[in-house]
């Protein structure tokens, strides 16, 4: 059956999942788009294909066909590949102090958030923690920027005080990365793009780390860029 009406209940449901974080939380589901992300996807509930797209080789799941016009209205990608999928959110994992995490404090740009997820996964971290001030990690733009890495990390939500362990704060007043003392697991805390880490996060940190850069030429670094460089240097240690 070809879905052609914007008033179709399934199309309305898709729009809600794409646009509304509350709907995603209530349904415990989110939407992914594109064939590359689909390669990493887990717990797929339904795949939605544009009418001119051949179905991929996937495990058994519901498949629906959508008209070109309706698909275009759902996608915010400039050149959509013609495939969407609804996936169940992973179950909340258990925090483990011996593992390595990155904690994000009020990262509000979903593109930055997704990029950090992707970098953390690529550099071998175990998980990522977002506090309540962060953008929704399952928002379409964040999921797209993660390139499927949302399926490969332990994803937790909470405040830094909820997670015992060695906390390292990324802060302009910190030491050089080579001076850090690491033993076992840690949590690297990275702050808001404009304001940095909140005072309560800084107070809990055992160590602070800063990236040296020419502040006469640039006031600060993008949060995703800074996080990527710091994670690389920490993993080298």
Buried (B, 14 or more C-beta within 10 A) or exposed (E): EEBBEEEBEBBEBBBBBBEBBEBBBEBEBBBBBBEEBBEBBEBBEBBBBBBEBEEEEEEEBEEBBBBBEBBBEBBEEEEBBBBBBBBEBBEEEEBBEEBBBBBBBBBBBBBBBBBBBBBBBBBEBBBBBBBEEBBBBBBBBBBBBBBBBBBBBBBBBBBBEEBEBBBBBBBEEBBEBEEBEEEEBBBBBBBBBEEBBBEEBBEBBEBBBBBEBEEEEEEBBEBBBBBBBBBEBBEEE
